Each structure stands twice: as C-alpha cells, then as structure tokens.
Amino acid sequence: MNIQGKVVLITGASRGIGRAIALELARQGVKRLILMARDRYKLAEVAKEIEAMGVEAVAMGIDLTKPIFVNVACAQVWRSYGPIHLLINCAGVAHQNSFLQSKLPQLQEELSLNLLGTYTMTHLLARRMASRREGTIVNVSSLMGKVAAPTMATYSATKFAILGFTQALRRELAENNIRVIAFMPSLTDTDMVRDLELFRWVMPMTPEKVAQALIVGLQRDSPEILVGWQSHLAVWCQYLAPWLLEKILQMANPQAPRRLRLFEKLRQLLTLKPGLFSNIHRFSDLSLFRNLLSFMSADKL
C-alpha cells in the first residue's frame, strides 16, 4: 500500500502505539490524520505535533464503547474529511490478574473497548469503503492473539477474537476491494504496560519500532504483521514444540518466583567453567538437578 496522500483514521491515538503510528504516518507523508481517543487533552497535543510536520490533523475525543456517538462521529468525519483510505483500530485496554482473582467488570471493559469498539468502527467504515470499492483496515491484535499467557487470560481472549475477526473479514471483504490486516505487536513500552508485571526474559520494544514495523508491513501488503524476533520465535515454538513453549511461559509467569529461582540456578550452573560435569560433584548441584527434574515433570506442571 502506498500511504502517501492518504486519509487515515486512528483510534487510541492519544498515547502508546496509536500515538507512535500517527507520528510515523505523518513522517511518511499522509495527507490527513483523523485521531480518536477518550483523552481530548493528550489527543490535542498529538495533533499539534503532527501539524508541526506539515500534515493536517483532526482530533476527536470520543469513547468507542458508546456506539451511538461513534456512529455520529464517523458520519461527520466521512462527510467533512473523507473518504477514509486507511482505518487503524488501535484503541485497547489490558488488565492483568490470575484468572481466579479476575473480576467481571475488568473483562467487560476489555470486551467493550478491545473487541466491540473494533467491531463498531470497522462496521461503520467498511460499509462506506465498500460503496467506493476501496480501503484498508488494520486491526491491532497482539502476540497474545497468537500465544496466550498466564495472568492475561481475558486480554488474550479479546486479542484472539480480534485475530479471528480479522481473518474472516479479510476473505469476506476482498470482493469489495477492501484489505483487512492483523497487526500483532509484542510487549511494547507504553503507559499501559508500565502498570503490568512484566514476563521474565521478555524485552519490550519501543512504540516507535512498532510503528515502523507497521509501515513496512503496509508497504509489503502483508496480511498479518508480526512484530519482533521474540514474537516470531514464540509463534514458531508453538507450532513446532508447544510443550516447550508451555513450560517457558509457566516459568516466565511473573507470579512464579520459585520457578524462576530454579531456572536461574540451572542457567548459572550451565555457564560454570571449566564445564558442567566438572562441577556437578557438589551435593548442592546434584540436589538442584533433582529438584529441577521433579519441577519439570508433567505431574508438577
């Protein structure tokens, strides 16, 4: 897709990945950016940054969980600033909890914004795109839409749903010349993520790198854009050795300190010099191996 001279609507544009995507699209020379989010003040700041680059920006404070208001806003936008060539559904929220401690209101918030908000925007704009037989829709899912993780069950459920929604629409809307793309960032250093307990050994990406990956994917006309080598590794591991990924995710679980201690002790032991077997004569090392084997047995996990 050639994005130069296009009109783009981005939800969740006031911060994080949405903000980074808006700024990167401005650098790439889009004609106009329509920015939507709940926080009007932050949205106005992003619009000011974009206009300083010489790109027109329209800021619209709106709650995507209110379909009636979204409907009115979309009609107004299309009439005043459209047609819209590219829709990027980026608005989302995440709650982290062990499932047994999860609360229904948090799930309802994730469903309302992540899934129903995406549905509402897509439905309203896809119908208009279909009438012109032109348009591209990007639904921001997540690596957790491919690989679910402990403590993120409800968030993963919404992101899996977005991925399935996107795959179905890709086949259905192709006859209307509308491309539908799934964008799947891995852990990204945003305000939302800073409130979460990070999974061990996972290195967050910057929002700017994620935005650049989206641009590359759009230029290549990729139907699914998976971001970062860690994401590709996790997906391949799930396909080729799901049992291994299962154990890694359980050890990476931020609520499993005992498992981390055992894993770290093994890592340290394997890096001892002059070698592993010259050191395992120590009783503590033998004890570690017994504990680790017991820990990794199927009945323990």
N, C-alpha and C positions, 0 to 999 in steps of 0.2 A: 504494500500500500504506500502510495506517495502522499505524505501528510501535509506537504506544503500547500498553503492556500485553503486548507480545510477549516470547517467549523466543528469544534469539538465540545462536547458536554461531559464534565467530570463530576461525579458525586464524591463526597468525602474529601473535597479539595482543600479544606482548611488546614490540614496537618498531615504529617507522616507520608505515606506512599502517594496519596492523592495529590498532596501539595508538590511533591518532587516530580510527579508525572506532569503536572500543569506547567511547572517551570521548564522542564526539559522540552515539552512540546512547543513552548514559546521560543526556546532557543532554536528549535528545528524549523521555525518559520510557518506555523499555522496562521490562519487568517484571524480567527476569533476563538476565544476560550470562554465558555459558559461554566461558571464554578458554582456548585451547590454544596451546602453543608448546613448544619444547625447553628454553628458558631458564626454569627454575622461579622463580629469584630475581627476574628482571625482571617475570615474569608476576604474582608476588605483589605487586609494587609497583603495577602497573596495577590489580589487583583492589582494593587499598587505596584508590587514588584514586577508583575507581568507587563503592565503598561509602560514601565520604565524601559522595557526591552523593545518597545515599539509595537506591541501586539495588543489588540483590543481585548479587554477582559470585562465580563459581566458577572457580578457577584449576586447570588440569590440565596438568602438564608431561608432554609426550608427543612422541615422534618419529614424524612422519607417514610416514616411509619404512619403518616396521615395521607391516605390515597387521594382524598378529595382535593386537598391543597396541592398535591403533586400534579394531579390532572390539570388543574387550572394553570399552574406554573409552566407545565410542558406546552400547553396550548399557546400561552403567551410568548414563550421563548421561540417556538417554531414560527409563529406569526411575525415576531419582531426581529429575530436574529437568524432564523433558519434559512434554508433547510440544514439540518444537522447531519454531517457526514460520518462522525465517529462518536459513539457513546461509550464511556468508560465507567462501569459500575464499581466504584472503589469503596464506598461507604461501608463500614463494618464495625463490629464491637466484639470483644472476646472476654470471657470470664473463665478463670482457672480455679478448679476445685477437684478434690477427689469426688467421684461420682456419688458416693454415699453421703457426702456433705453438700451436694449441689442443691440449688433452690430453684423452684419453678419460675419465679419472676425473672431470674437471670436467663434461663432458657428462652422465655418468652421475648425478652429484649433481643437476644441473638437471632431468633427466628424472625422477629418483626423487621429488624434492620438488615441483617445479612441476606436473608432469603426473600422475604416478602417485599422489602424495599427494592431489591434487584428485579424481582418479578414485575413490580409496578412500573418502574422506569422502562424496562425492556418492552413491556407490553404496549405502553403508550407511544414510545418512539418507533418500535418495529413496525407498527401499523402505518405510520407516516412514511417510514423508509420504504415499505413495500409498495406504497402508492407511487413512489418515484423510481422503484426498482434500483435502489442504490443505498448502500450504507454498510457500516461495520460496527459491531457491538463487541466490546471486551468486558467479560465478567471476571472480576478479580476473585479467584478462589484462594488456594494456599497449597503449600506442600502437604498440609494436613487434610487437604481434599483428596490426596492420594495415599498418604501414610498417616493413620490415626495414632495419637499418642496419649499415654496416661495423663490424667488430670485435665485433659482438654476434650472430653467426650462430646459435650454439647456443641462446642465450637466446631470440632471436626465434623459433626453431623451436618451442620449448616454448610460447611465448605464442600463436603461430599455431595450434598444436594445441589449446590451451585454447579459443580462439575458435571453431574448428570443432566441438569437443566440445559447447560451449555451444549453438551454433546447432542442432545435431542434437537435443540433449535438449529444447530449447525446443519443438520440433514434436512430439517423441515423448511428453513428459510432460504436455503440455497436456490430454490426455484424462483425466489423473488430477488435474486442477486444481492442478498444480504449475507455478509460473512460474520460468523459468530466465533469468538476466540476465547479460550480459557487461559487466564494469566495466573501463574502459581508461584508467588514468591516464597522463599524460605523465611526463616526468622529474620526480621528486619528491625533495626534500631530506631524505634519510634516511641512516642509518648505512651501508646497503648501497651507496648511490650515492656516498657520500664516498670510497669505495675505488676508484671508477672514474675514468677520464679522461673529462671531460665533452665532449659535442659542442659545437662552436663555435656561438655565437649562440643557443643554447637556454637559456631562463630556467627554472630549476627552480621548481616550485610547492611550497608548504608542505604537509605532511601534513594539516594542519587544513583547508585549502582543498579538498584532495582528498576528505576525509571529508564535508565539507559538500555537495560535488557529488554524492556517492553518495546522501545523504539526499534531495536534490532529485529525483534520478532515480527513487528508490523511490517518492516521493510522486506522481510523474508516470506511474508504471507504464511506464517506458521499457525496451524490450527490450535496448538497448545504450546504455551511458552512456560517452560520450567526454568526457574532462576537459580543459578549457583551450582557448583560442583557437588556440594553436600546433598542437594535435592536429587540430582541425577544418581548419585551413589545410593541414596536411600531407596529410590524407586527401583533401581536395578537389583538391589539386595532383596527387596520384597518379591520381585519376580523370580529370582534365582535361588534365594536361600531365606524364605520367610521365617524359618525357625531362628536363624541367626539374628535377623532384624528384631524379632520379638524379644530376645534376651538383651540386645543392646538397648532397646527402648526402655525395658524394665530397669536396667542399670542406670540409664540416663535420667530416669524419673527423678525430679528434684525432691520428691518426698521419700527417697530410699537411701538414706545415708549409710546404712550398713553395707549395702551392695557396693556403693562407691568405694568404701574403705577396702573391701576385698579386691575390687578391680584395680585400684591404685597400687595395692601391695603387690599384686601379680605383675603389673607393668614395671614397677621398680625392680622386682626380682629378675624379670627377663632382661633388664638392661645392666645388671651387675656384671663386673668384669672379674676374672677372665672368661666367665661364661656361667650359664645357668647351672650346669651339673657339677661344677666345682664348688657351688655354694649350697646346694640343697641338702648337704650332710647335716646342716644345722637343724636342730629339732624344731625351731620356730618355723623354718621354711617348710619342712615336712607337714607340720600342723596346718600351715597356710594352705598347702595343696589339698589336704584332706577336707578342710573347710570349704575351699573353693569348689571342689568336685561335688561335695554334698549340696552346696548352694546352687550349682548349675544343673543338678539333676532334675528331671522332669517333675518329679513329685514335689520339689521345693518351689518351682516356678509355676 
